[in-house]
Amino acid sequence: MNINLKKLQKEILRVRTLVFVILAIAIFALGWLAGSGTDQVSDDDIGQGDVTNQIRFYEGIEDDVSFQQFWQVWDLARELYLRGPVSEKDLFYGAISGMIEGLEDPYSVFFDPEDASSFNEELDGEYSGIGAEIGKEEGYIVVVAPLSGSPAEAAGLLSGDYIVQVGDEDIIGATVDYAVSIIRGEAGSEVILTVVRNGFDNTIEIPITRGDIEINSVEWELRDDGIMYIQLYMFNEDTTTLFRQAAQEILTSDVDGILLDMRNNPGGLLTEAINVAGFWIDDDIVVQERVGDEIEKYAANGFAWLDEYPTVILVDGGSASGSEILAGALQDYGLATLVGEQTYGKGSVQEYYEFDDGSALKITTAEWLTALGRSIDKVGITPDVVVEYTLDDYEAGLTPQFDAALSELQTAW
């Protein structure tokens, strides 16, 4: 594959400020919902061409949109395609996917039954793949965050890497769904990713052996210096339970401060993020959801067990969605000091609809704001103490952000 690397890097730098990443995607990555609504829709509601549905389609449609053309293309594809016979189910799912892509919203995705099944497995915290969150920035597949302890991390894949090739296939301009489908594979098999990395003049080939990924969303350790170090990797169905265990250990131990590490946390279930915020916030607002002119406020339902403990939160460019909700709320109320780099800036809410055939739709329905009404979509949250983590730091094994967070906690004492 011939890649004009300098042109590509220049284009990447141009679009980095306009980050549009799909966080809830990815069979091999962790795509998590920043909204938890789930509805069941029957097949009767998604007819495949009967007269009733065609009439319904025409009602209220703009004059220059003709569904007759849709059916003409449908018939031509079935009758003329060289490598037929054509699967009507494939055409049907493809048509729906194209319709959702027409929204030009990278967070809205249609899942066929196979992808929907894999997506739901990820919400349970177990799946097979390389263990990385990917997304898209105006045509380029980008690594949002490799998961801690994952094959992707072990192989050296970094947040901010642009994947331009999978094996021998060029994926510049590909959809995230397609990139996921060819990166995914059986545990034990190998995939070679070609990436563009900031600071390098040439592309880098990274071989990764896929594996079965089982993730505990929360891990914690009471350090000898009295600091409880909590790593919060994502917000899934076990997060509140695990975080409660960490909080109970804090309350029953000699803890002087809390260091909450949410770097490379891509988010997840909104309810779990609100629940975790409740360990610092009693019954105040954690996040606001805006639909048009309407705003709905979500309050914590906790006991604020941890509000008296000095708390520092580590964030970076891989901190997105639910991690931004939690970090933003604690920053708004002055309950934590944020250390690190600008967060990702994913400030929209998705709802998830499941259909009887096993397919599903994730669609953007609202924008979320921080507790005090800040919009961070495409902007992110600025830490109170900005500390960069460079490639040189990574290669030298340095930990400037972690060191700065410890210093902040010690100052708080």
C-alpha positions as CSV (number, residue, x, y, z in Angstrom):
1,M,0.0,0.0,0.0
2,N,1.3,3.4,-0.9
3,I,0.8,6.0,1.8
4,N,1.6,9.6,1.5
5,L,2.7,9.7,5.2
6,K,3.5,13.4,5.4
7,K,0.1,14.3,3.9
8,L,-1.7,11.9,6.1
9,Q,0.1,13.2,9.3
10,K,-0.7,16.8,8.3
11,E,-4.4,15.8,7.7
12,I,-4.5,14.0,11.0
13,L,-3.1,17.0,12.9
14,R,-5.8,19.1,11.2
15,V,-8.6,17.0,12.4
16,R,-7.4,16.1,15.9
17,T,-9.2,19.0,17.3
18,L,-12.5,17.7,15.9
19,V,-12.7,14.3,17.6
20,F,-15.6,12.2,16.6
21,V,-15.1,8.8,18.1
22,I,-17.5,5.9,18.4
23,L,-17.0,4.8,22.0
24,A,-19.5,2.2,22.1
25,I,-18.4,0.1,19.2
26,A,-16.1,-2.7,18.9
27,I,-16.0,-6.3,19.2
28,F,-12.3,-6.2,20.1
29,A,-12.5,-2.9,21.8
30,L,-14.7,-1.7,24.6
31,G,-17.6,0.2,23.3
32,W,-19.8,1.3,26.1
33,L,-23.1,3.1,26.2
34,A,-23.3,6.6,27.7
35,G,-27.0,6.0,27.9
36,S,-28.8,3.0,29.2
37,G,-32.3,3.0,27.6
38,T,-33.2,-0.3,25.9
39,D,-36.5,-0.9,24.1
40,Q,-37.8,-4.0,22.3
41,V,-39.1,-3.5,18.8
42,S,-40.9,-6.3,16.9
43,D,-40.3,-7.4,13.3
44,D,-43.7,-6.1,12.5
45,D,-42.4,-2.6,13.0
46,I,-39.6,-3.0,10.4
47,G,-41.4,-4.5,7.4
48,Q,-39.3,-5.3,4.3
49,G,-41.3,-3.8,1.5
50,D,-45.0,-4.6,1.9
51,V,-47.4,-2.0,0.6
52,T,-48.4,-0.7,4.1
53,N,-44.8,0.1,4.9
54,Q,-44.3,1.8,1.5
55,I,-47.3,4.0,2.2
56,R,-46.0,4.8,5.7
57,F,-42.6,5.8,4.2
58,Y,-44.2,8.3,1.8
59,E,-46.1,10.2,4.5
60,G,-44.2,13.4,5.4
61,I,-41.3,12.6,3.1
62,E,-39.7,15.5,1.3
63,D,-40.7,15.8,-2.4
64,D,-37.2,15.0,-3.7
65,V,-37.1,11.7,-1.8
66,S,-38.7,8.8,-3.6
67,F,-38.9,5.3,-2.0
68,Q,-39.8,4.0,-5.4
69,Q,-36.2,4.5,-6.3
70,F,-35.2,2.5,-3.2
71,W,-37.2,-0.5,-4.5
72,Q,-35.9,0.0,-8.0
73,V,-32.3,-0.3,-6.7
74,W,-33.3,-3.2,-4.5
75,D,-34.7,-5.1,-7.6
76,L,-31.7,-4.2,-9.8
77,A,-29.3,-5.5,-7.1
78,R,-31.1,-8.8,-6.9
79,E,-31.5,-9.2,-10.6
80,L,-28.2,-7.9,-12.1
81,Y,-25.4,-8.4,-9.5
82,L,-22.7,-10.5,-11.1
83,R,-22.1,-12.7,-8.1
84,G,-25.7,-13.5,-7.2
85,P,-28.0,-14.8,-5.9
86,V,-28.1,-12.0,-3.5
87,S,-29.1,-12.5,0.2
88,E,-32.2,-10.3,0.8
89,K,-31.3,-10.3,4.5
90,D,-27.8,-8.8,3.7
91,L,-29.4,-6.2,1.5
92,F,-31.9,-5.4,4.2
93,Y,-29.3,-5.0,6.9
94,G,-27.0,-3.1,4.5
95,A,-29.8,-0.7,3.7
96,I,-30.5,0.0,7.4
97,S,-26.8,0.5,8.1
98,G,-26.6,3.0,5.2
99,M,-29.6,4.9,6.5
100,I,-28.0,5.3,9.9
101,E,-24.7,6.3,8.3
102,G,-26.7,9.0,6.6
103,L,-27.1,10.7,10.0
104,E,-23.3,11.4,9.8
105,D,-23.1,10.7,13.5
106,P,-20.3,8.4,14.4
107,Y,-22.0,7.3,17.7
108,S,-25.1,6.1,16.0
109,V,-24.7,2.5,14.8
110,F,-26.8,-0.4,13.5
111,F,-25.7,-3.8,14.6
112,D,-26.6,-7.0,12.7
113,P,-27.5,-9.9,15.0
114,E,-23.9,-11.2,15.1
115,D,-22.4,-7.8,16.0
116,A,-25.2,-7.1,18.5
117,S,-24.5,-10.4,20.3
118,S,-20.8,-9.5,20.5
119,F,-21.6,-6.0,21.7
120,N,-23.8,-7.4,24.5
121,E,-21.0,-9.8,25.5
122,E,-18.7,-6.8,26.0
123,L,-21.2,-5.2,28.3
124,D,-20.8,-8.3,30.5
125,G,-17.0,-7.6,30.6
126,E,-15.9,-10.6,28.5
127,Y,-15.0,-10.9,24.9
128,S,-12.4,-12.0,22.4
129,G,-10.1,-9.7,20.6
130,I,-7.1,-7.4,21.2
131,G,-8.5,-5.3,24.0
132,A,-8.5,-1.8,22.7
133,E,-11.1,1.0,22.1
134,I,-11.1,2.3,18.6
135,G,-13.0,5.1,17.0
136,K,-12.9,7.4,14.0
137,E,-11.6,10.9,13.3
138,E,-13.0,12.1,9.9
139,G,-12.0,9.1,7.9
140,Y,-9.2,7.7,10.0
141,I,-9.5,4.8,12.4
142,V,-7.9,5.8,15.7
143,V,-7.0,4.1,18.9
144,V,-8.9,5.7,21.8
145,A,-7.4,3.5,24.5
146,P,-5.7,0.1,24.8
147,L,-7.0,-1.7,27.9
148,S,-4.7,-2.4,30.8
149,G,-3.2,-5.8,30.6
150,S,-4.7,-6.4,27.1
151,P,-2.9,-7.9,24.1
152,A,-3.0,-4.5,22.5
153,E,-1.2,-2.9,25.4
154,A,1.4,-5.7,25.6
155,A,2.1,-5.3,21.9
156,G,2.7,-1.5,22.3
157,L,-0.4,-0.1,20.7
158,L,-0.9,3.5,22.0
159,S,-3.8,5.9,22.5
160,G,-3.7,8.2,19.5
161,D,-2.3,5.7,17.0
162,Y,-4.0,5.8,13.6
163,I,-4.6,2.4,12.1
164,V,-4.2,2.7,8.4
165,Q,-3.8,-1.0,7.5
166,V,-5.0,-4.4,8.8
167,G,-2.9,-7.2,7.4
168,D,-2.5,-6.3,3.8
169,E,-5.8,-4.3,3.6
170,D,-5.9,-0.5,3.5
171,I,-8.6,0.8,5.9
172,I,-8.2,4.5,5.4
173,G,-11.8,5.7,5.0
174,A,-13.3,2.5,6.3
175,T,-16.1,2.4,8.8
176,V,-15.4,1.5,12.4
177,D,-17.7,-1.5,12.0
178,Y,-15.7,-2.8,9.1
179,A,-12.4,-2.2,10.8
180,V,-13.7,-4.1,13.8
181,S,-14.8,-7.0,11.7
182,I,-11.4,-7.6,10.1
183,I,-9.4,-6.9,13.3
184,R,-11.5,-9.3,15.3
185,G,-10.6,-13.0,15.2
186,E,-10.1,-16.1,17.3
187,A,-8.0,-16.1,20.4
188,G,-4.5,-17.2,19.6
189,S,-4.5,-15.9,16.1
190,E,-2.4,-12.9,15.0
191,V,-3.3,-9.7,13.4
192,I,-0.8,-7.1,12.1
193,L,-1.8,-3.5,12.4
194,T,0.0,-0.7,10.5
195,V,-0.2,2.5,12.4
196,V,0.7,6.2,12.0
197,R,2.1,7.5,15.2
198,N,2.8,11.1,16.1
199,G,6.5,11.8,16.1
200,F,7.5,9.0,13.7
201,D,8.4,9.6,10.0
202,N,7.3,6.1,8.9
203,T,4.4,3.8,9.6
204,I,4.8,1.1,12.3
205,E,3.8,-2.5,12.0
206,I,2.4,-3.9,15.3
207,P,1.7,-7.7,15.4
208,I,-0.9,-8.5,18.1
209,T,-1.9,-12.0,19.2
210,R,-5.6,-11.9,19.9
211,G,-6.9,-13.3,23.2
212,D,-9.9,-13.9,25.4
213,I,-10.4,-10.6,27.3
214,E,-12.0,-10.8,30.7
215,I,-12.0,-7.5,32.5
216,N,-12.7,-6.4,36.0
217,S,-13.7,-2.8,35.7
218,V,-12.2,-1.8,39.0
219,E,-8.9,-2.7,40.7
220,W,-7.5,-1.2,43.9
221,E,-4.5,-1.3,46.1
222,L,-3.7,0.3,49.5
223,R,-0.2,1.6,49.3
224,D,2.3,1.8,52.1
225,D,2.1,5.6,52.1
226,G,-1.6,5.5,53.0
227,I,-2.9,6.2,49.6
228,M,-5.7,4.0,48.1
229,Y,-4.9,3.7,44.4
230,I,-8.0,2.8,42.4
231,Q,-7.9,2.0,38.7
232,L,-11.3,2.4,37.1
233,Y,-11.0,0.9,33.6
234,M,-14.6,1.3,32.4
235,F,-18.2,1.4,33.6
236,N,-19.9,-1.9,33.1
237,E,-22.3,-4.1,35.0
238,D,-19.9,-5.0,37.8
239,T,-18.5,-1.5,38.4
240,T,-20.7,-0.4,41.3
241,T,-20.3,-3.7,43.2
242,L,-16.5,-3.6,42.8
243,F,-16.2,0.1,43.7
244,R,-18.3,-0.5,46.8
245,Q,-15.8,-3.1,47.9
246,A,-13.0,-0.6,47.4
247,A,-14.9,2.0,49.4
248,Q,-15.5,-0.3,52.3
249,E,-11.8,-1.1,52.4
250,I,-11.1,2.6,52.5
251,L,-13.5,3.1,55.4
252,T,-12.0,0.2,57.4
253,S,-8.4,1.0,56.8
254,D,-5.9,3.8,57.6
255,V,-6.3,5.7,54.4
256,D,-5.0,9.3,54.0
257,G,-6.1,10.0,50.4
258,I,-7.6,8.5,47.2
259,L,-5.9,8.4,43.8
260,L,-8.5,7.5,41.2
261,D,-6.9,6.6,37.9
262,M,-9.3,6.9,34.9
263,R,-6.8,7.3,32.2
264,N,-7.8,5.4,29.0
265,N,-11.3,4.8,30.5
266,P,-13.6,4.9,27.5
267,G,-16.8,5.2,29.5
268,G,-19.7,2.7,29.6
269,L,-23.0,2.5,31.3
270,L,-24.4,5.9,32.5
271,T,-26.1,4.4,35.5
272,E,-22.8,3.0,36.8
273,A,-21.0,6.4,36.4
274,I,-23.7,8.0,38.4
275,N,-23.5,5.3,41.1
276,V,-19.8,5.7,41.5
277,A,-20.2,9.5,41.8
278,G,-22.6,8.8,44.7
279,F,-19.6,7.7,46.8
280,W,-18.6,11.4,46.9
281,I,-21.8,13.1,46.1
282,D,-24.9,12.6,48.4
283,D,-28.0,13.5,46.5
284,D,-26.8,16.4,44.3
285,I,-26.9,16.4,40.5
286,V,-24.2,14.3,38.8
287,V,-25.1,14.9,35.1
288,Q,-27.6,16.7,33.0
289,E,-29.2,15.4,29.8
290,R,-30.3,17.9,27.2
291,V,-32.7,17.1,24.4
292,G,-33.5,20.3,22.5
293,D,-34.7,22.8,25.0
294,E,-35.5,20.2,27.6
295,I,-33.0,19.3,30.4
296,E,-33.3,16.3,32.6
297,K,-31.1,16.1,35.7
298,Y,-29.7,12.9,37.2
299,A,-28.8,12.9,40.9
300,A,-26.6,10.6,42.9
301,N,-28.3,8.1,45.1
302,G,-25.4,7.4,47.5
303,F,-24.1,8.1,50.9
304,A,-21.0,10.2,50.1
305,W,-18.8,7.8,52.1
306,L,-15.7,9.3,50.5
307,D,-16.3,13.0,50.4
308,E,-14.0,13.8,53.4
309,Y,-11.0,12.0,51.8
310,P,-8.5,14.1,49.7
311,T,-9.1,12.8,46.2
312,V,-7.0,13.2,43.0
313,I,-8.3,11.9,39.6
314,L,-5.9,11.0,36.8
315,V,-7.3,11.7,33.3
316,D,-6.0,11.8,29.7
317,G,-7.1,11.9,26.1
318,G,-8.4,8.3,26.5
319,S,-10.8,9.3,29.3
320,A,-14.2,9.6,27.7
321,S,-17.9,9.5,28.2
322,G,-18.7,8.0,31.7
323,S,-15.2,8.9,33.0
324,E,-15.8,12.5,31.9
325,I,-19.2,12.5,33.7
326,L,-17.6,11.3,37.0
327,A,-14.5,13.6,36.7
328,G,-16.6,16.6,35.7
329,A,-19.0,16.2,38.6
330,L,-16.3,15.9,41.2
331,Q,-14.4,18.8,39.7
332,D,-17.6,20.9,39.6
333,Y,-18.2,20.4,43.3
334,G,-14.5,20.8,44.3
335,L,-14.4,17.2,45.6
336,A,-11.4,16.1,43.6
337,T,-8.3,17.6,41.8
338,L,-7.9,16.5,38.2
339,V,-4.4,15.8,37.0
340,G,-3.2,14.8,33.5
341,E,-4.3,15.8,30.0
342,Q,-7.4,17.1,28.3
343,T,-10.1,14.4,28.2
344,Y,-11.6,13.1,25.1
345,G,-14.8,15.2,24.8
346,K,-17.6,12.7,24.2
347,G,-20.7,14.5,25.4
348,S,-23.6,12.8,23.7
349,V,-26.0,10.2,24.9
350,Q,-27.0,7.0,23.1
351,E,-30.0,4.8,23.5
352,Y,-30.0,1.1,22.6
353,Y,-32.9,-0.6,20.9
354,E,-33.1,-4.4,20.3
355,F,-35.1,-6.1,17.6
356,D,-36.7,-9.5,17.6
357,D,-34.3,-10.8,14.9
358,G,-31.3,-10.1,17.2
359,S,-30.2,-6.9,15.5
360,A,-30.0,-3.6,17.4
361,L,-29.7,0.1,17.0
362,K,-27.6,2.5,19.0
363,I,-28.6,6.0,18.3
364,T,-27.7,9.5,19.7
365,T,-30.7,11.0,21.4
366,A,-29.3,13.7,23.7
367,E,-26.3,15.8,24.8
368,W,-25.0,15.5,28.4
369,L,-23.7,18.4,30.5
370,T,-21.6,18.3,33.7
371,A,-23.3,18.7,37.0
372,L,-23.0,22.5,36.8
373,G,-24.0,22.7,33.2
374,R,-20.7,22.6,31.3
375,S,-20.9,21.1,27.8
376,I,-17.7,19.1,27.0
377,D,-18.7,17.6,23.6
378,K,-15.7,17.7,21.2
379,V,-13.9,19.8,23.8
380,G,-13.2,17.7,26.8
381,I,-12.4,18.6,30.4
382,T,-9.3,20.5,31.3
383,P,-7.4,19.1,34.3
384,D,-6.7,21.4,37.3
385,V,-3.0,20.4,36.9
386,V,-2.0,19.7,33.3
387,V,0.8,17.1,33.0
388,E,1.7,15.6,29.6
389,Y,2.7,12.1,29.1
390,T,5.0,11.9,26.1
391,L,6.3,9.1,23.9
392,D,9.7,9.6,25.4
393,D,8.2,9.2,28.9
394,Y,6.6,5.9,27.7
395,E,9.8,4.5,26.3
396,A,11.8,5.6,29.3
397,G,9.3,4.1,31.7
398,L,8.7,7.4,33.4
399,T,5.4,8.3,35.2
400,P,5.1,12.1,35.3
401,Q,1.3,12.1,35.7
402,F,1.3,9.6,38.5
403,D,4.1,11.4,40.3
404,A,2.3,14.7,40.0
405,A,-0.9,13.1,41.4
406,L,0.9,11.7,44.4
407,S,2.5,15.2,45.0
408,E,-1.0,16.8,44.9
409,L,-2.3,14.3,47.5
410,Q,0.6,14.8,49.8
411,T,0.1,18.6,49.6
412,A,-3.5,18.1,50.5
413,W,-2.5,16.5,53.8
